[in-house]
Amino acid sequence: MAEIGMFDSGNGGRTTLEAVRRRLPEVEIEYVADLKNCPYGEKSAAELLEITSRVTQGLIARGAKIVVIACNTATTRCIRALREKFPDVVFIGTEPALRLAKRTGAQRIVLLATPSTVASEQVDRLIRQNRLEKQVKLIPCAGLAEAVEAGIEVQRGEARLVRTEKAERCLMKILAKMPEGEREAMEVVVLGCTHYVWIAEQIQKWFPKARMLDGNEGVARRVESVWEKIKNGGKG
């Protein structure tokens, strides 16, 4: 039985899993890589809610009291409905690290995310709340998560990136449209998809002066905090 469950449309969320494990090494975590339904970004809202509900039910059946949505797309589109549907479960979502980007003081920020995440109300809200309307450039990265997934190999529960050629070709198609001078002027790149963390090194080459940011450590801190409350008899 695993009291913490976590899922993503594939293996991108394993970067979040590792961040949580570093903070809670003694806690068993059930991770679901939902490769059957990858990519989530191409599903309708109703279809994605049905899929994530089914995954959540499976995690609850295996003992999960906390469910971590290690996917920006599923978080932005489903977390509110999942909280209503499963009120006894604590859901912790993943969102683009725009708050963290704001705290750096950077004036030139680029958000790389799936088209669904870029177009979401949550990203719009984060930008408005942090007053980043003039600082953030949004780049929808169609097909990039799938390209990264194609290069990840999992053996005995351990994942590693073994091929990047497909992801690099996809990056070139997306980022070559952006003028070199504009790319070099960027101060922060927000990796708005857990899959992109796997290829941060390749993305860095396109933005040589920028700092790479992702939301994994923020999620891990939140999971640790909630876990401590539940362990001590609270509700998270």
N, C-alpha and C positions, 0 to 999 in steps of 0.2 A: 504494500500500500504506500502510495506517495501523496503526502499532504500538500505538495505544491505541484501543480500541473502547468505546462507551458506548450504553446503550439504556434506554428507558422505554416505557410503554404509550402514550405520546403525546409532546407537546411540553413537558410539565412539566419533564422532565430537562434541558431547554436552559438552565435557570437554573444547574444544576450544570456543564454544558458551559462556560458563560461564566466561571464561577469557575475552572475548570481552565485555560481558555485564557489567563486573566490571568497565571497562573503559568508556563505553558508555551506561550508564543505561537508558538514556532518548530516545535512538534510537530503533525503531522497527526493529527487525531482523527476517527474515523468514528462518526457519531451515527445511531442507528436510532430513529425514532419509530414504534413498532409500533401504528399507528392501527387496523389490521385487527383486533387483539385487545384494544382498549381497551373497557372498563376491566379491568385485571388482577384487581382485587378481587372480581370476580364469578365467577372461574374456580375450579374445584376444584383441589386441590393437585397431582393427577396431570396435569391439563390444563395448569396453569401451568408445571410443570416441563418438559413437552414443548415448550411455546411458547418458554420462555426458553432451553432447550437448542438449539432450532432457530436462534434469533437468535444465540446464542453461536457456533454452528458457522459461521454466515455471517460473523461478525466475524473468527473465526480464519482462515477461508479468505481474508480480505482482509488478513491479516498481523498481527492483534491479538495482542500478548503480555500486555497488561493489558486486562481487561474491567471497566468500571465499571457497576454496576447503579444507575442514577440513579432509583431507585424504591424507596420504603420497603417497599411491599407485596411486591414481588418479592424484595427482600433478606431480609425476615423469613421468607418462605416457601420460598425456593429456594436461597439462597447456599450452604448446607452441601452440598446434593445436587449442585450445579453444581461445587463444588470437588472432590468425589469423582469426578464424571464426567469432568472436564477437569483432571487434576492438573498439566498443564504450563502452565496459564494462571493468572495472578494475578488473582483477583477482588477488587474493592473495592466494598463495599456502601454503602448509605445507610441511616442509622438516625436516628430522632428525636433531636434535640439535647438529651437529658435530662441528659447529663453536663455540658454547657455551662450548662444551666439551674441545675444544682446549684452550680456554681462562682460563680454570681451571688449566692448567699446568699438568694435569694428564698424566701419561705414560702408564697406563693400562686402556683401554676403551673398553667396549663391546656395540655393537649396536644390539638391538633386533628389528626386523622388519619383514614384510611379505616377503616371498621368492621373490616376484616381486620387492619390493623396494630394497632388498639387491642386486639383480642382475641389478639394474637400472644404466643407465649412470650418473644420477644425484648424486647418492651416490658415485660412482667412482670419479666423479668430485669434490665433497665436500672433499673427503679424500685426493685427490691430491692437491687441492687448499690450504688445511690446513696442508699439509705435515704430515698426520697422518698414512701413510702406515705401519709404524712399531708399532704404538700404538693401532690400532683398530682391534678388533676381531669381525667378522660379524657372526651373528647367525640368519639364516632364521627360522621363527617360523610358520611353516605350521599349519593352523587350529586354531591358538590361538585367532585371532580376532573373529572368529565365536563362539568360546567357551565363550569368554567374552560376546558377544552379547546375547547369550542364557541366561545369568544371569541378564540382565538389564530389569527393568520393568519401563514402562512409564505410568503415570496417570495424566491427565489434563495438559499435556505438561511438567511435571516434571519427570525426570529420576532418578532412584536410582539402585544401584547394590544390588540385593537380594540373589543371589546365586553365589558361586565361585567354587563349586566342580568340574565342568567340566573344567574350566580354570586351576585349580590347577593340575588336572590330565594331561592336555595338557602341562603345564609347566614342570611337572616332566618328561614326555616323551622327551621333548626337552633338558632340562638342566641337567638331570641326567648323560648324556653322557660326560659332562664337568667335569674334575677332581675337587674335592672339593678345593684343594690347589689353583688351577687356579681361581676358582670363588672367593675365599676369598682374592686373590691378586688384584682383580679388584677395581679400584678407582672410576670409573664413569660408570653408565649404561645409555645409551641413549635409551629412549623409542620411537622407530621409527614408531609407529602406535598410533593414537589417542585412540584406544580401550585399549591399554596397560596401559594408565594412570589410568583407572578404577581399575586396579589390581596392582598398584605400591607397595602397602603394601605386597602383596603375592610375588612379584618379589624380593623385598628387602630381604626377608628371604633367597633367594638363593645367594645373594651378600651382606652379612651382613656389610661389610666395605665400600661399594660403595655409591656414591651420585647418586640419580635418577634425570635425566634431561629429559625434553620434550620441544617441540617447541611452546607450547600454548601462553606463555607470549610474545614471539617474534612476533607471528602472531597478537596478540591483539594490540601490540604497532604499528604495521604496519597498521592495520585497522583503528586505531584511527588517525594516521597521515594522511592517505589518506582521511578519512571522513572529517577531518578539512579542507583540501584543497578543496574538492568538495563543502562543505558547504559554503566556501568563494568564490565560483565561479571558482575555478581551475579545472584541469582535473585529479587530483590525480597523 
